[in-house]
Amino acid sequence: MRLFIFIPFFFTVALASAQVTQKRTLSMLGSPFEMTVVAKDIPEADLYIDMSVAEVSRIENLISDWIPTTPISQVNKYAGIKPVEVPQEVLDLVERSIRISELTSGAFDISYASMDKIWKFDGSMTQMPTQEAIKNSVSKVGYKNIIIDKKNSTIFLKNEGMKLGLGGIGQGFIADKIKALLTSKGVVAGIVNISGDINTWGKQTNGEKWKVGIKNPLNKNKIFATFPLVDSAVETSGSYEKYVTFNGKRYSHIIDTRTGYPASGVISVSVFAKTTEFADALATGIFVMGVDVGLDLVNQLPGIGCIYVDENGKIFASKNIDLKKYKDE
């Protein structure tokens, strides 16, 4: 999901400190992928960006449910049949996903992928799914039926037809892994931006903090607030790009897996956190939960902030975000 942002900084400019900022934009994971690093020179920066690209491919071949040979695809293949042994990274990610499902009372659920044949947001849908079809799709969803065996490093989906999809957390996970990789190599500053899942560390070469500007999807030409990011992450879930309309009603691509129907009342929600993985998953969860319930949850989570835009364009923020302080005139 694309986050309406701008990131002001200088790139490919050498300063007295002999540092440069190099940016590369690619298409990976079916989404725009932007990598920015600060390094001593352009060749070194390009080397680090190449490492980042390789890391994306490595993890995609672990967690994608579209590539049939990945561990996640194998888990899906043997749903209701047998447990599947998976690498520790995959086991840990699925375990953390389940914890976020528990935190959001099921509003975030990686077993949603079994519903992918019901709702289509690629322009091919011509009519609403039937109530029976929606009911049947929901019957295959349920994070409580994801069984993890830590001792044997296996994942088992209890019911045949269940399917895991890590789209709501995977990009954030990858952004965090890239940051961890590059910081371990001594990269002093950078930005990972995977289709709006953004993680930052360090500062710009001019000493200023990295900044993101957030727009109201109903007024895309105007930034309403600009926020500094200091070794932290932000992610936005939105329904402004993928949706269908039936009988004059707009249905977003973000599905409430508890009911089988698209979430309503919210256009976008941005979550600020220390990790992109958590921001990614929580943004999906609280989008489904709605403004009142979502804000109540976020206000109980230390160090987490969020900004909602509802279907009327009204903006709401968690109690730890002072919009007036960051508002653009």
Sequence and secondary structure as in RCSB ss.txt:
>XXXX:A:sequence
MRLFIFIPFFFTVALASAQVTQKRTLSMLGSPFEMTVVAKDIPEADLYIDMSVAEVSRIENLISDWIPTTPISQV
NKYAGIKPVEVPQEVLDLVERSIRISELTSGAFDISYASMDKIWKFDGSMTQMPTQEAIKNSVSKVGYKNIIIDK
KNSTIFLKNEGMKLGLGGIGQGFIADKIKALLTSKGVVAGIVNISGDINTWGKQTNGEKWKVGIKNPLNKNKIFA
TFPLVDSAVETSGSYEKYVTFNGKRYSHIIDTRTGYPASGVISVSVFAKTTEFADALATGIFVMGVDVGLDLVNQ
LPGIGCIYVDENGKIFASKNIDLKKYKDE
>XXXX:A:secstr
           S   TTS EEEEEEEEETTEEEEEEEEESSHHHHHHHHHHHHHHHHHHHHHH SSSTTSHHHHH
HHTTTT  EE  HHHHHHHHHHHHHHHHTTTSS GGGGGGTTT   SS   S   HHHHHHHHTT  GGGEEEET
TTTEEEESSTT     TTTHHHHHHHHHHHHHHHTT  EEEEEETTEEEEES  TTS  EEEEEEETTEEEEEEE
EEEESS EEEEEESSSSEEEETTEEEES EETTTTEE  SEEEEEEEES HHHHHHHHHHHHHH HHHHHHHHTT
STT EEEEEETTS EEE TT  HHHHB  
